Amino acid sequence: MITSIFNKTRPINYIILFVFLLIFFTLYQSLAVTTPLNFITGLQKAGSFLLLNASLFLMHFIYNRNNLVKDNMFGAFFSFLFCLLFPEIFNSPHIICALFLLVLAFRRLIALRSKLSIKQKLFDSCVLILIASLFYVWSALFLLLVFFVIMFQTSFDFKNWLIPFIALFIVGSIAIFFEMIFNTGYIFSLIESVSFSFNLHALANQSVTFFVLCFYALIIILFLFSSFVTSGSRSVNRTAVYHILYLILIISFIIFICMPTPNLAVASFSFFPLAIMGSNMIEKIEKAWIKESFLGGITVCILIFYFLQL
């Protein structure tokens, strides 16, 4: 049933994912969030939900536009499931904002394989990543992704190496300018929030969280293994894109382990590459009953973990 629904990109599939995400989002807000709901927080939550949907559907647009997957919505379906596996994302508006900006940045970096408007795309991606870091400071680590792309795809022009620093100067100057005018103290609190400790005891004392992370680690290993097995059949351009996807996954992992207090919502930064790898793995499975069993099994497990976290 799942395979037959999402094996093609249809308008009804967007509606299905939107409605189900709204149901699980509302359920989480009702049962797991203790903050009193008023008009302002209601608007904030509605905005967060719409922006999260925009992020997931933007991922799907990037997959299809760059021919990273076939004409299906398995990638969007995996992104939806991952949100249920880490429902803390539903109550993390700052991470949702950062995720949306990072996905836009990934889109610009992947588009570099066309070799058109290289400097503009590099600058745009740097600015988007730096703005994302204003919502979640560790997002700045994705600038490493920009330097990686410059090194292996555009190093023939030394001026490209200056672009991240120009973007940093511009975004930093604007942020400091607004801070001087409004004196909010936000920039200083953001800088002070940077630390390199990881609270292992907090994870060890939460059995559900531990099993959720173990399950997600198994998914990552499975999708990576499938990706490596099929790597020999990729074109040069497609291989370059996969190198970007692998690095996104690595940086996402680094960001997670650097957190002083574990916030599972940060795992959303890894949804983009994993959904592509998962979709490609499903596409390679020829027997329909195996596809259906695999997707059904993952769905059931994730739903169980979701309800355990309420």
Phi, psi and omega in degrees: 000313180297317180298316182293331180283315189257009181283354175223153176274107181233150178303325181296331180293323177298318181295318180300311181294321179298313183295314181293322178295323177297320179297311183289327176296312180295320179298319179294318180296326183283322189255334187248341183260126184262353181294130179300140182265124173230187185298317183292311180294328176297317177296320180297317181291322177296318177296319179297318180296314181295321180290325176296316176300317179299322179296315182294317181286331174294320175303313180298321178299318180295318179303310184288319184297325182260011178056037178278339174225167175281181183285076177213177180238029177295324178298315178296323179294318178296318178300319178298314180297321181296326176297323178288328178291328179237070185293352175301338178299332181292342181239030181228073184300326180293324178286325177297317177298316179297319180299315181300315180292322179294320178297321175298320179294317178300321179300316180293322181290320178294326180291350180294341181294345176283346180064023178248139178050049186299311184296320179297317181292321178295316180296315180301315182296320179296315180298316180297318179295318181292322176294321176300325180292341176286338175269322177217109195301326183289351176299337180300338179298338179289354170297334175301327178296321179295315179296324177298314180296319178298317183295318188258349182235332185226023184291350181294343179242109185295339180296335180297332180291339181276341187300314179300324181287325175295316179298319179297318180296316183292309181296319179297318180296317180295317180297317180293323179299313179294325179295321179292326181284310187265342176052052182276337184078006185294315183298318181292321177293327178294317179294319181292339181284350181284122175210165188242017180268151178232122186276087180293328182295327179296325178284320182296330182274357180242096186296321180297315179300318180300314181290326176299315180292323177296318179296317179295322177298321177296319178298316180299314181298316180297313181293321178294318179300314178298321180294318180292323181297323183265007185295333183292340183265005183273152174284171181297315180297319180292323177297320178298321178295319180293329174298321176296317180298317179298320181290324175301318180295318180295314181295322177300319179294318179298317179300319181296316184284346178275351183291129176292325176237117184303127174232107187294344179297335180295338177300342180298337179295339181266357182298321186302304181289324183293323179296323177295312181297320179295319178297317179295325178293317179297321180298330182282343180281121185275323184278126185296323184291330177289317176302312183296319180294317181296310181295320178295319180296314179297319181298313180298314180299316181293322177297321177298313179296324179298311183290332176291337183267359179282000000 
